[in-house]
Amino acid sequence: LAKGLSPVRAELSNGGVVLVQETVMTPAVTISASFRAGSMFDPVDLPGLAYLTGRAIDRGTERRSASMMADELDERGVSMRVSSNRQALTVSCTCLAEDFDDVLAIVADIVRNPAFPPVEIEKRRSEALTILRQNEDNPAARAVDAVLELLYGWHHPYGRPPKGTVIGVESVSRADMVAFHAARVRPAAMSLAVVGDARPDHALERARQAFDDW
């Protein structure tokens, strides 16, 4: 029982941590790459930088356009998810065990080589602004933000809204996103979890191939 609940843990040469938990109940694997790149690392004058970076990071890489990536994932029935909170930015998905190698390579490409195409940034910015303006019309959301600002103050990371502000998101430039990615989305800040029908030795070898030279 203890063995079944204890994942295999390995550290890459660049400081990245890989956790593998093998389960064979279904022929599927969940991959989750998490980085210490949440909104608590936003500059005071750019609240929303981490949130917008997370929304745009999967919209094309140096090797794959957004449409190419979508086609590759659709062929395998995979839906990529990117989430961002105060502490972390996480890229995750679930795929069939037979597609694990290919999908892990796509995840690695997303986190290592995002292109941040200007057209895609503006699409994501528009979506983010819509969400923020909806929150401004939500009394419960505004009350929570107001209480946190009173408790922590605006200059404390927890005193600012985790998704930022309308002014902040409007002010974020592509250069800001590239710099934030370079500073925060890096191997030494990565925790890669692999859970499912994947042998630990195989998963660790593939993780090393995908990330060890980063």
N, C-alpha and C positions, 0 to 999 in steps of 0.2 A: 504493500500500500504506500509506504513512504517513497519507494522508488518511483511509483506511478505519479506521485504528486511533486516530484523534484525535477525541475527542468535542467537540462544540460546548459551550463553557462561557460562562455568563452570570451576572451577579450582579444580584439584584433590588434595588429601592430601599431595602428594609429589611435588606439584608445577607445574605439567603438566597442560596445558590449552586445553580444548575441546570446539570446535565450531561446532554447529549442525544447518544446514539450511534444513528444510523439504520442499521438492517439490514433487508433485505427478503427474507430467506430464508423466513420464515414470516409470515403476517398476524397477528402478535401483538406486544404491547408489555408490557414489564415496568416497573413503577413502584416506586421505592424511596425513601421519605422517611426520612432518618436524622438523629438529633439527638444532641448531646453530653449525654446524660441517662442514663448508665449507673450502675451501682451504686457507682462511685467517688465519686459525688456524694451518696450516702446520709449522713445524719447518723449520728454514732457510736452514738447511742442508738436509732436506727431502722433497723437493717440489714434490708433487704428492701423499703424504700419504693419504689425504682426498679423492682424486679421486680414488685411488686403493681400499681404504676401502669401498667406495660406490659401486664399481664394484663387490666386493666379499661378501658383507654383506648378500646377498640373496642366497648364494650358499650352504645352509645347516645350520641347527641349532643343538643345543644339542639334540633335540627331532626328528628332521626330516632331512633326507639326501636331497641333491639337487634333486634327482630323485623322492623321495617321495613327496616333495613339489610341483614339477612340475606336478605330477599325480593329486594331490589334486586340484591344480588350473585348470588344463586342464579339469577335470571332471565338473567344474563349468564355463568353458569358460572364465576364468579370466587371464589377462596378467599383471604380476607385473612389475612395473617400478621403477627404482632407478635412481635419478638424483642428481648431485652434482654441485654446483657453488661456487663462492667465499664465500657466506654467509652461505649456508645451504646444508644439505643432506636430501633428501626427498624420502620416500617410498610411492608409491601411486598405486591405481588400481580402477577399476570400476567393480561392480558385480551386479547380480540380487538381488532385495530386499530380496528374500527368502533365499539367501546365505549370507546375511550380517553378521550374528553372527559368522559363520564358517570362513569367510574370514578375519574379524577383528581379530580373534584369531590367524590366520596365520601371519598377519601383526605384531601383538604384539610379536609373537615368533621370527620373523625376526629381529626386532629392539632390542629386549631384550636379545636374546640368540644366536647370530651368532657363529658358530663353527669355521669359517675361516679354512676349510680343506686345508692343504698344496697343494694337487693336484689341487683343484679349484682355489687357489690363483695363481698358476703358469699359469693356463689357462687364467685367467683374466689379469695377468701381461703381458703375450704375446700379448693379444688383445690391451691392453693399449699402449704398446711399438709400435705396428704397427700404431696406431692412431697418436702417438706423432711423429713418423718418417715421416708420411704423412704430418703432419703440418710443419715439417722442410723443406719439399719440396714445401710448399705453400708460395709464396712471400707475399700475403696479411696477412696471419697468422703471419709470422715472423715480418712483419712491425708493426703490432699491438703490439706484445710482446716487440719489441724494443722501441717503443714510450712509453709504460707504464713503462718500466724499466728506461728510461731517465727521465720521469716525477716524479716517486716515489722512484727510487733506489731499488736495489735488496733486501735490508733488510726490506722494507715495503711490507706487504702482497699483495698490489695491483701492486707492481713492478715485481711480479713473475707470470709465466703462471698459470692459474687456474687448468690446468690438470697436472702441474708439468713439469719435464724434464726427458729425457731418463735416465740420471744418477740417478736422484732422485728415479724414479719408480723402477729401477734396484736395488737400495739400500734398499728399504723398506722391512722389515722382518715381519713375522707373529706376533712376539712380539710387534713390533711397531704398527701394526693394532689393536691388542687386547688392548694395552694401550690407543690408540687414541679413540677407541670405549668406553672404560670405562670412559675416561675423558670428552668426548664431546657428545656422544649419551646417554643421561641420562634424566630422567623424568622432571627435572626442566627446561630443555632446549627444551622441546617438545611442539609443537602445533599440535594437532590432529583435522583435519577438516573432518566432515561427511556431505555430501550434497546429497540429493535425497529422495527417498521414504522410510524414516525411521522416526518414531516418536521421537521427541527430548528426551522424558523421557526414552524410550527404548534404544536409542543410548547412552545416558549418563550412564545408568545403565550398559550396556555392556562395555563401556569404563572404568568404574570404576572396573569392574570385571577383565578386561584385564591388567590394568596398575596401579591400586591403591596400590598394594602390592610391586611395583617395588622400 
